[in-house]
Amino acid sequence: MSRAIDGDSETKPREACGVFGVYAPGANVANLTFYGLFALQHRGQESAGIAVSDGRAMTVVKDMGLVTQVFDEARLAPLEGHLAIGHVRYSTTGSSTWANAQPAYRHSGTTGIALGHNGNLTNITELAESLPPGSAQASSDSDIVAALLLQNYVDRSDGRGLEEALKKVLPSLEGAFSLVVMDDSRLAGVRDPLGFRPLVLGRMVGENFAGWVLASETCALDIIGAHFVRDVEPGEMVIIDAQGVRSEHPMGPANPSLCLFEFVYLARPDSKLYGQGVHAARQRMGELLAAQAPAAADMVMPVPESGIPAAQGYSRASGIPYGDGLVRNRYVGRTFIQPQQIQREQGSRMKFNPLEENIKGKRLVVVEDSIIRGSTFKRLVAVLREAGATEVHLRISSPPYRWPCYFGLDTYDRGQLLAANLTVDEVRDFLGADSLHYLDLAALKKATGVDPSAFCDACLTGDYRVDVDVAQDRHVLEPLPFPK
């Protein structure tokens, strides 16, 4: 389950995970998966794992750490096969231990199933209780799904055992799930009927092979030279094997509800969501923010790196010169992803340093994409004043984040969300800024270029697309009643 959150060390929601899958006979699928995960590293930095099959046996390698810490040439070389899946994890359920690193793997006799999961299930207790007595203990919602798939797997003469198991299990899942799943010979990609988390299908053709790719974001296709084919649709299951790609919809009606924060912060800026470039959308957010919340200032500066596109847009629309006021140490990871409190606190102290020559004597517009808990932001404002800024005007390219996410971001405790407990003026005073303005929800959705009804915005509005217990304190649920 989720760990306690340190409200004094984080300004961002903890991230969703990243998944990747490839079916490409003749290609080095382990290396392709390594590079795909490297492109998705921003989605999780706690653990990384790869499962590979050659059609006869499956090998799973996973460990705690970054992709480049877990895998090197020596560890990748033995992973031979024609299909693979990979996963980078930030835990939202399950503790930060090796046992909860993914891909989750279950086997019985000659049958093995590996699964990578991006999202969060909301009916994990019921799913755990549905496992038969004597089942091996499950350690996370992802592990439960793998166990249920194995329980429902039947060897078939046509080789479609995985496909049929998915059809039986998927309708019982509730919440957010984008999955990559494999047995010895087939790869599957699945998105929940609301499509909370992204999943895309790509095609690649090499000198001696052709293959199909599944990934959380299009940037993972780019790094391996695959081209984007389409989004996996909400509620869709795609099966990839020697016959190609086929699609089914075993989960009932779909209602597209992509997490709006994928556009705001989670996705890499060079990715596309709903066919729209993320970087350009973030620049439009800044332009609309400048129209809604002008400021008399000498320089527009971002909180690097997440605030850069919106700051560029704000500067362009306002006519106020764009400049850099903070240098980010690129070798310090995203502080909110670090699993231990002391690492996060050290990270936030080490992460930024002011450029005094750019700041001193100036009125600053400081642009960032969101404020979640606020204490790191509070320290940044103090650093800018110490460096000589005469005024600090905060502009946030999303609305106040006021409600917990139950669908893949670790923001369960509403008591630790700054804007849930304070007015905008009170937030401004807490942060020590001269002014504070947020982009409103309508403008944010307009900036994406997407139908405004096609998003989950529960973290901003409290309007959840599925039933959740908003009073639930997820921190007290460990351990879950998994069968022993």
C-alpha positions in Angstrom: 0.0 0.0 0.0 1.0 3.6 -0.1 3.5 5.0 2.3 3.1 8.0 4.5 3.6 11.2 2.6 6.0 13.9 3.8 4.1 17.1 3.3 7.2 19.3 3.9 9.3 18.0 1.1 7.1 17.8 -2.0 5.4 20.1 -4.5 4.2 17.6 -7.1 2.0 14.5 -7.2 3.9 11.3 -7.2 3.9 9.8 -10.6 2.2 7.1 -12.4 4.3 4.1 -13.7 5.6 3.5 -17.2 5.0 0.3 -19.2 6.5 -0.9 -22.5 6.0 -4.0 -24.6 7.4 -5.3 -27.9 6.7 -8.2 -30.3 9.5 -8.3 -32.9 10.9 -11.7 -34.0 14.5 -11.2 -35.2 15.1 -8.1 -33.1 17.0 -7.7 -29.8 13.8 -7.2 -27.8 15.6 -6.8 -24.5 17.6 -3.9 -25.8 14.6 -2.3 -27.3 12.8 -2.6 -24.0 15.7 -1.1 -22.2 15.7 2.0 -24.4 11.9 2.2 -24.2 12.1 2.2 -20.4 14.9 4.7 -20.5 12.5 7.1 -22.3 9.8 6.5 -19.7 12.1 6.9 -16.7 10.3 10.1 -15.7 7.3 8.0 -14.8 9.0 6.1 -12.0 12.4 5.9 -10.5 12.0 3.3 -7.7 12.4 0.1 -9.7 12.8 -1.3 -13.3 12.2 -4.7 -14.8 12.1 -6.6 -18.1 10.5 -10.0 -18.9 11.5 -11.7 -22.2 10.2 -14.9 -23.9 11.7 -17.0 -26.7 8.4 -19.0 -27.1 9.6 -21.8 -24.8 10.6 -20.1 -21.5 10.2 -16.7 -19.9 12.9 -14.8 -18.0 12.2 -11.9 -15.7 14.8 -9.6 -14.4 13.9 -6.7 -12.1 15.5 -4.7 -9.3 15.3 -1.5 -7.3 16.8 1.6 -8.9 16.9 3.4 -12.2 16.9 1.6 -15.6 20.6 2.2 -16.0 21.3 1.0 -12.5 19.3 -2.2 -13.0 20.5 -3.1 -16.5 23.8 -3.1 -18.2 25.2 -5.1 -21.2 26.0 -8.1 -19.1 22.5 -8.3 -17.7 20.8 -7.7 -21.0 22.9 -10.1 -23.1 21.2 -13.4 -21.9 17.7 -12.0 -22.4 17.0 -13.5 -25.8 13.5 -13.9 -27.3 11.0 -12.4 -29.7 8.7 -10.6 -27.2 9.2 -8.6 -24.0 7.6 -6.3 -21.6 9.1 -3.7 -19.3 8.1 -1.5 -16.4 9.4 1.5 -14.4 7.7 1.9 -11.1 6.7 4.6 -8.6 4.7 2.8 -5.9 1.2 3.9 -5.2 0.2 0.5 -3.8 2.6 -1.8 -2.3 5.7 -0.9 -0.4 9.1 0.1 -1.9 10.6 -3.4 -1.9 12.0 -5.8 -4.5 8.9 -8.0 -4.2 6.8 -5.2 -5.6 9.0 -4.3 -8.5 7.4 -5.2 -11.8 6.8 -7.0 -14.1 4.7 -9.1 -11.8 5.2 -12.8 -12.6 3.1 -15.8 -11.9 3.6 -19.4 -13.2 2.2 -22.8 -12.8 3.7 -25.8 -14.6 4.8 -24.7 -18.0 2.5 -21.6 -18.0 4.0 -18.2 -17.1 2.4 -14.8 -17.1 4.2 -11.5 -16.7 2.4 -8.2 -16.3 3.2 -4.5 -16.1 0.6 -2.1 -14.6 0.2 1.7 -14.8 -2.6 2.9 -12.6 -4.4 1.9 -9.4 -7.2 -0.5 -8.8 -10.0 0.6 -6.4 -11.4 -2.8 -5.6 -8.3 -4.6 -4.6 -9.7 -6.0 -1.3 -12.5 -7.7 -3.2 -10.1 -9.0 -5.9 -7.8 -10.4 -3.2 -10.6 -12.2 -1.5 -11.6 -13.8 -4.8 -8.3 -15.7 -5.0 -8.7 -19.3 -3.9 -7.4 -20.4 -0.5 -3.8 -21.6 -0.8 -2.9 -19.1 -3.4 0.6 -17.6 -3.1 0.5 -14.3 -1.2 -0.1 -11.3 -3.4 1.9 -8.1 -2.6 0.2 -5.5 -4.8 -2.9 -4.9 -7.0 -0.7 -5.7 -10.0 0.3 -9.0 -8.5 -3.4 -9.8 -7.8 -4.2 -9.3 -11.5 -1.4 -11.6 -12.5 -2.6 -14.2 -10.1 -6.2 -14.0 -11.4 -5.0 -14.3 -15.0 -3.0 -17.4 -14.2 -6.0 -18.8 -12.3 -8.2 -18.4 -15.4 -5.6 -19.5 -17.9 -6.4 -22.6 -19.9 -4.0 -24.1 -22.5 -5.8 -24.0 -25.9 -4.9 -25.6 -29.2 -5.1 -22.2 -30.8 -2.7 -20.7 -28.3 -5.2 -18.1 -27.1 -5.1 -18.9 -23.4 -3.9 -15.5 -22.4 -6.5 -13.8 -24.5 -9.3 -15.8 -22.9 -8.0 -15.3 -19.4 -8.0 -11.6 -20.0 -11.6 -11.7 -21.2 -12.6 -13.4 -17.9 -10.6 -11.2 -15.5 -10.8 -7.7 -17.0 -14.5 -7.1 -16.4 -13.9 -7.6 -12.7 -11.3 -4.8 -12.4 -12.2 -1.3 -11.2 -10.2 1.8 -11.2 -7.3 2.8 -13.5 -5.2 0.2 -15.4 -3.1 0.4 -18.5 -1.5 -3.0 -18.8 1.1 -4.8 -20.8 0.8 -8.6 -20.4 2.6 -11.6 -21.9 2.8 -15.3 -21.9 5.4 -17.3 -23.8 4.1 -16.4 -27.2 1.8 -13.4 -27.1 1.8 -9.8 -26.0 -1.4 -7.9 -24.9 -2.1 -4.3 -24.2 -5.1 -3.2 -22.2 -6.7 0.1 -21.1 -9.5 0.5 -18.6 -12.9 1.7 -20.0 -12.2 5.2 -18.8 -8.7 5.4 -20.1 -7.2 7.1 -17.1 -3.6 6.4 -18.1 -2.2 6.5 -21.6 -1.2 3.6 -23.8 -0.1 3.8 -27.4 0.5 1.3 -30.2 3.5 1.6 -32.6 5.0 -0.1 -35.5 8.7 -0.6 -36.2 10.5 -2.1 -39.2 14.2 -2.9 -39.0 16.7 -4.3 -41.5 15.9 -7.9 -40.6 12.6 -7.7 -38.7 9.3 -6.0 -38.3 7.4 -5.7 -35.0 4.8 -4.0 -32.9 5.3 -1.9 -29.8 3.1 -0.8 -26.8 4.2 2.1 -24.6 2.8 4.5 -22.0 4.0 7.5 -24.1 4.9 8.2 -27.7 8.4 9.3 -26.6 9.2 5.6 -26.0 8.4 4.9 -29.6 10.6 7.7 -30.9 13.7 6.4 -29.0 13.6 3.0 -30.7 12.7 4.3 -34.2 9.1 3.1 -34.1 6.3 5.2 -35.6 3.0 5.9 -33.8 0.0 4.0 -35.1 -2.7 5.0 -32.7 -3.8 5.2 -29.1 -5.0 2.0 -27.5 -8.7 2.9 -26.9 -10.3 3.1 -23.5 -11.8 -0.4 -22.8 -9.7 -2.0 -25.6 -7.6 -5.1 -25.5 -5.1 -5.6 -28.3 -3.4 -9.0 -28.8 -0.1 -9.2 -30.8 1.2 -12.4 -32.1 2.5 -14.1 -35.2 -0.8 -13.3 -37.0 -0.4 -9.5 -36.3 -2.6 -7.3 -34.1 -6.3 -7.9 -33.3 -8.6 -5.9 -31.1 -11.4 -6.6 -28.7 -13.5 -4.7 -26.2 -14.3 -7.1 -23.4 -15.1 -4.5 -20.7 -18.3 -2.8 -21.7 -19.0 0.8 -22.7 -16.0 3.2 -22.8 -16.0 6.8 -21.4 -12.7 8.5 -22.3 -11.3 10.1 -19.1 -7.6 10.6 -19.5 -6.0 12.1 -16.4 -5.7 15.8 -17.1 -2.5 16.0 -15.2 -0.8 14.0 -18.0 -1.0 17.2 -20.0 -0.1 19.4 -17.1 2.9 17.6 -15.8 3.2 13.8 -16.0 3.9 13.2 -19.7 7.2 14.1 -21.3 6.9 17.3 -23.3 8.0 15.5 -26.5 5.1 13.1 -26.2 1.6 13.3 -27.8 -1.7 12.7 -26.0 -5.0 12.5 -27.9 -2.9 13.4 -30.9 -1.8 16.7 -29.4 1.7 17.8 -28.7 2.3 18.1 -24.9 4.9 20.9 -25.2 2.7 23.1 -27.4 -0.3 22.6 -25.0 1.8 23.7 -22.1 2.9 26.8 -23.9 -0.7 27.6 -24.6 -1.4 27.2 -20.9 1.1 29.9 -20.2 -0.4 32.2 -22.9 -3.9 31.8 -21.4 -2.5 32.4 -17.9 -0.9 35.6 -19.0 -4.3 36.8 -20.3 -6.1 35.8 -17.1 -3.5 37.0 -14.6 -1.2 39.8 -15.9 1.6 41.2 -13.8 3.8 44.2 -13.8 7.2 42.6 -13.8 10.7 42.7 -15.3 11.2 39.0 -16.1 9.3 35.8 -16.6 11.1 32.8 -15.3 10.2 29.1 -14.9 10.7 26.7 -12.1 12.9 24.4 -14.2 12.2 22.2 -15.9 8.5 21.5 -15.6 7.5 25.2 -15.7 9.5 26.1 -18.9 6.9 25.7 -21.6 4.2 27.6 -19.7 6.8 30.4 -18.8 7.7 30.7 -22.5 4.0 31.0 -23.4 3.4 33.6 -20.6 6.4 35.7 -21.8 5.3 35.6 -25.4 1.7 36.6 -24.6 2.6 39.3 -22.0 5.6 40.8 -23.7 7.7 40.5 -20.5 11.2 39.2 -21.3 11.8 35.5 -20.5 14.9 34.7 -18.4 16.4 32.0 -16.2 16.4 32.6 -12.4 17.2 29.1 -11.2 19.7 26.5 -12.3 18.5 22.9 -11.9 21.0 20.2 -11.0 20.2 17.7 -13.8 21.8 14.9 -11.8 19.3 15.1 -9.0 16.1 13.1 -9.8 12.6 14.4 -9.3 12.5 14.8 -5.5 8.9 13.5 -5.1 9.8 10.2 -6.6 12.6 9.4 -4.1 11.3 6.7 -1.8 12.8 7.9 1.5 12.0 11.1 3.3 15.7 12.1 3.8 16.4 11.6 0.1 13.5 13.8 -0.9 14.6 16.5 1.6 18.2 16.4 0.4 17.0 16.4 -3.2 14.9 19.6 -2.8 17.9 21.4 -1.2 20.3 20.2 -3.9 18.1 20.6 -6.8 18.0 24.4 -7.5 20.4 27.3 -7.2 19.6 30.9 -8.0 21.2 33.0 -10.7 21.7 36.2 -8.6 22.8 38.3 -11.6 19.5 37.7 -13.3 17.3 38.1 -10.2 18.7 41.0 -8.2 16.6 44.1 -8.3 13.9 42.6 -10.5 10.2 42.0 -10.2 9.7 38.3 -11.2 6.9 36.3 -12.6 7.6 32.8 -11.6 5.7 30.1 -13.6 5.1 26.6 -12.5 2.6 23.9 -13.5 1.2 23.0 -10.1 1.4 23.3 -6.4 0.6 20.2 -4.4 2.0 20.5 -0.9 3.9 23.7 -1.2 6.9 23.6 1.1 9.5 23.2 -1.6 7.9 26.1 -3.4 8.0 28.1 -0.2 11.8 27.6 0.0 12.2 28.6 -3.6 10.4 31.9 -3.0 12.7 32.5 0.0 15.8 31.7 -2.2 14.7 34.2 -4.8 14.2 37.0 -2.3 17.6 36.2 -0.7 19.1 36.6 -4.2 17.7 40.1 -4.5 14.3 39.8 -6.2 12.1 42.8 -5.3 8.8 41.1 -6.0 7.8 37.5 -6.6 4.5 36.9 -8.5 3.6 33.2 -8.8 1.6 32.0 -11.8 0.4 28.4 -11.9 -0.7 26.8 -15.2 -3.3 24.6 -13.6 -6.1 25.1 -11.1 -5.7 24.5 -7.4 -5.0 20.8 -6.7 -7.6 20.1 -3.9 -8.7 16.4 -4.1 -6.9 13.1 -3.7 -6.2 10.8 -6.7 -7.1 7.2 -6.5 -6.1 6.3 -10.0 -2.3 6.1 -10.0 -1.0 9.2 -8.3 0.1 9.1 -4.7 -2.0 12.0 -3.4 -4.4 10.2 -1.1 -4.4 12.4 1.9 -6.4 15.5 1.3 -5.2 17.0 4.6 -1.8 17.4 3.0 -2.9 19.1 -0.2 -2.2 22.8 0.4 -5.1 24.2 -1.7 -7.6 21.9 -0.1 -7.2 23.6 3.2 -6.3 27.2 2.4 -7.8 29.9 0.2 -5.7 31.3 -2.7 -4.8 34.3 -0.6 -3.8 32.0 2.3 -1.7 29.9 0.0 0.0 33.1 -1.3 0.8 34.2 2.2 2.1 30.7 3.2 4.5 30.7 0.2 5.6 34.3 0.8 4.7 35.6 -2.6 3.5 39.1 -3.6 0.7 37.6 -5.7 -0.6 34.2 -6.8 -2.9 33.2 -9.6 -3.9 29.8 -11.0 -5.1 29.1 -14.6 -8.8 28.2 -14.5 -10.1 24.8 -15.5 -11.9 25.9 -18.7 -8.7 27.6 -20.0 -6.6 24.5 -19.1 -8.8 22.2 -21.1 -8.9 24.7 -24.0 -5.1 24.7 -24.0 -5.0 20.9 -24.6 -6.9 21.2 -27.9 -9.0 18.2 -26.8 -12.7 17.8 -26.1 -13.0 19.1 -22.5 -15.3 16.2 -21.6 -12.5 13.6 -22.4 -10.6 14.1 -19.1 -10.7 13.0 -15.5 -10.3 16.3 -13.5 -11.2 14.9 -10.1 -8.0 16.2 -8.4 -9.2 19.7 -9.3 -13.0 19.4 -8.9 -13.7 16.4 -6.7 -15.8 15.0 -9.5 -14.7 11.3 -9.7 -15.7 9.3 -12.7 -16.0 6.1 -10.6 -17.2 5.5 -7.1 -14.5 6.1 -4.5 -14.5 6.5 -0.8 -13.1 10.1 -0.5 -13.0 9.7 3.3 -10.8 6.7 3.0 -7.3 7.0 4.5 -5.2 4.7 2.3 -2.3 4.9 4.7 -4.0 2.6 7.2 -4.7 -0.3 4.8 -1.4 -2.1 5.1 -1.3 -5.0 5.0 -4.2 -5.8 2.7 -6.1 -9.1 3.4 -4.2 -10.9 0.6 -4.6 -14.7 0.8 -1.7 -16.5 2.5 
